[in-house]
């Protein structure tokens, strides 16, 4: 019984780590994303800076441009 509880907890933690890492940048990298609508107009954006702060605004669409940079 204890083995099943530990295995379940491990699976939940692994899933949470995977979901959290989808939007997080590596510690040595910052990025910004600009989201566009079908007409090419900017409708949203997101930035993860080198200090670990994440800012998101507007709509998230399937059409986007991502720019990355290396942190000093």
N, C-alpha and C positions, 0 to 999 in steps of 0.2 A: 504494500500500500504506500509506503514511504517513497519507494522508487517511482511510482506513478505520479505522486505529487511533485517530486523534484523534476521529473521529465516534463510535466505540464508547465511548471513555473519557468523552466528553461526555454520552452517553446514560446511562451508569452513574452518573455524578455527579449528573445531573438527577434520576434515579429515587431516589437516596439522599437528596437534599435534600428531595424531595417526601415521602418516608416519614418522615423526621425531623421535618418541620414539622407533621405531623399531630398530634403530641402536644405540641408546643412552643407556648407562648403568645408573642404579640408582645412585644417588650422593654418596652413601656409598659403591659402588662396582666398581671394575675395571675388565676388561676382555681382553683376547687375543684369536684370532681365527686363526687357521692354515687350509688352504684349500689344498686339495689333488686332483690329477688327478686319472683316473681309474687305473693307474699302482701303485698308492700309493706314488707318488713323490710329494713333496711340490711345489705348483704353486702360492701361494699367502698367504696373511695374513692380519690381522687387529688387532689393539690394541686401547682400550679406557682406558686411565690411570686415576688415582684418581684426577688429576688436571683438568680433563675435556677435555684433548686433544685427538683427534681421528686421527689415522694414518692407512692408508690402502695401500697395494701394491699388484701387481700381479693380477692373475685371481681369481674370486669368483666362486666356484663350489658348487655342492650339497653335496659333501663329505667333511666334515670339523670336526675339534675338537675344542671345546670351553673350555677355562679355565677361571675361575673367582677367584677373591680374594676380601677380605674385606679391605677397605681403613681405615687407622688409623685416 
